[in-house]
Amino acid sequence: SYGQMAIEAENFMGWLQEHQISAAGHVGIFMHNGRQTTTVFIATMASGRVVTPLNLLAPVDQLAWVLDHSDIEVLFYAPENKQSLFAALKKTQRSFELVELDPDAQAGPFLQSARIALPQVDTNSPALLMYTSGTTGTPKGVLLTHRNLLHAAKSISEWHKLSPADIVLSSLPIYHINGQVISTITPFFSGGSIVAPHHFSVSTWWKTAIRYKCTWINMVPTIIAYLINAAKSGANKPDLAQLKHIRFGRSASAPLPPEHHREFEALFGMPVIEAMGMTETCSIVFCNPHDERRRFGSPGLPCGVQAKIVDDSGIIVPDLISGEICLKGENVLHAYYKGEAETKKAFDNDGWMRTGDLGMRDADGFYFITGRLKELIIKGGENIAPREIDEVLLKHPAVLDAASVGIPDSNYGQEIMACIILKEGQSCSE
């Protein structure tokens, strides 16, 4: 309950002081979703410290680099993550306290500590340090403030009309910005409840939603693809009458193919609100409205931010002309951690953040993503957006997911390589 969380946050505050974690120190989390994971995540920020969730799937060398770069003073880790963590620790240059903690434990070690009142936290102080992939392969530390996160949570709560009666089902990990902001911080802001399985399971997804009477479900396109495929195979097609308490599904973190969007709604009888976010913007940029205006194939309208599309010179382009999407707003980061050069490169002179995403806006203000500046395939001088190829491949009945990339070619500069995941039981000729 919220009362329990408040008490445990004060215990956690006492534990931090006992272990001499500095007033603005960084606290690392290397754990899957669970009761204690959420407690450490929320209580760290409430104590005025900076929480740093680490990617459980990161390669050892990358994890070691982040452990050094992040300046964490203590790291909470789950027993099952020991192997990869300890391999990374052998390559680190820094030392810090290690605390093994069962994510599902009913009580954490800090409950034995004295309760200390939580401080008044400056909203402009750092709250979350999240690492995101960089174009050079070296992760960038995205430093987000309490103001950034609260503005994002407020914007999402108002957009989706969330209330204390709402219950979200989300299996997205807490080391992902979507799992952090959309399905953890936002429900806390709106006073709602969270159902957070360790990971996504197609066989238990609808059973969990029905059991806990969830009112909205937080998904990514891959989850949607698996649920569609399972329902069509007859393995997991719930009775639609049992899903009536679900007001909507939300899809973000990657473009949702329009074919999957329509098919999911037809199969499960609920609207899917497509949205788009970035780590640098606390997981919100665009979102579709909850009415007939929503667009298939579009992440929607600006949500909590200002947006514009510019050409190579930084000049705003007319509607329906592609360019780079730039953003400004209270949820947009101020700086990359220990990354002065990256920060300077990310913003123009007027404080607009360059996203690196290519897109266009229609006459009604809806935005459409056409690709990434770094991902464009240039074949024989022709610019090709990978997403256009992906959407064609996804129309094939045997294809579950697809991704296209450019590979070197001596004649054309680049050639197109398409990678696909086949649906279970399907095969392809090449």
C-alpha angles and dihedrals in degrees: 000000000000089000091055091047091052091051093046091048089058090048088050089051088055091048091052091053093047089053092046096239105170121252093256096025125146118249118198127211122199099172141108122243114301146122095277093042090058092044093054091043095053098033093052091059092041089055092056094253126122117251118216115191112196126214111254090205097051116125113253095252092049092047090051090051092051092047089056097040097046096061093219116178096198134018125204111203136177119241092240091059095056098104099058093036095052091046088055093046089062088063099045126104097205134068126218139158118283122208121185110212133174106231090214098046115129091220131032125212091255092068087082090060125093116267112250123187114254116248128244100260122213105238090220093057121101117271108165133031110194126177120221131184117271128211089244092054093253112113119240121225108232108203112202126187131219087253091054092051097043092050090051093048092048092049093049093044092052094043093053094033091236119184139173087275092065124101120190126205110208130158093180109126122252090236088068120080091231091054090046102047109019100041103025114026095033095054088048090051093050094041094244133133134259131216106193118177118195090249142344117285120181091203095055103030099095093036089057093046090051095043094054095034092235115197097202136016127216114215146160124219093261091058090049091051092052093047091050093048093048093049093048091050089054093242100111113014108141125206103266090221087066091056098054092105090064107094096189147336121236123212125191144129092078136025113282111225108237091230091058091044093056094040094052093051092048093049099044104027099231134107119252115213109208116210140166133219143166133211088240091057100043091258098299130102109123135009135177120241123250094246143066092292094075116116128221109228093023128097086215137228129343109284116199092338143079114241137190138169119227139183126235090283094052094253117141110251126218122261116286092024117115122236142131118306114233126189141198129179148108092279094056116103120251097210147356112247110263087346110115094154093048091048093051091049093049097057134056124221092271095054098259114144116230106222099191087229119126117218149134137227126226127219092269093056098257116141127221125197114224101174147293126292090230094042101053112124110223108198117176090339093308118123111225124186111219091216092064090059093043092055092053092050092049090061089068110100093226096053120093098175137356140191129183127204139174120251127188116275125183094214105038102023090239135026127199120254118187122200119197140184112213124219115253112281094016128115137190132216097232 
